[in-house]
Amino acid sequence: MSQTPLTLNRMQELIEQMYGVKDTSRGTSGTFMWLMEEIGELAAELRKQKPGQPPSEALGLEFADVLAWLVTIANVSGVDLEAAFQQKYGTGCPGCGQPACTCNDSAKP
């Protein structure tokens, strides 16, 4: 079975199809709170990881949850994540403009 490549645009479409009505009624503030909860769960899984060991399945699933809730907030806010990411990072580091960042470590990014 062949799957469609999972671009950021496709992720946004999938989340919109599955949860769009609920997400819209919850709004940005409520959705943001869910994202924060998922980030906490991701932090807990990261703490459990042993250095040098492969990531657990649970860790991967928490990353997926965080990404899904971030995509949800973008949908509710009307942001095209793929276009925004391309605009900000598509030509290199937003700080120094290089493909591999050469910014000072004390500077953002």
Secondary structure as UniProt FT lines:
FT   HELIX           8..48
FT   TURN            51..52
FT   HELIX           57..77
FT   HELIX           81..89
FT   TURN            90..91
FT   TURN            94..96
FT   TURN            105..106
//
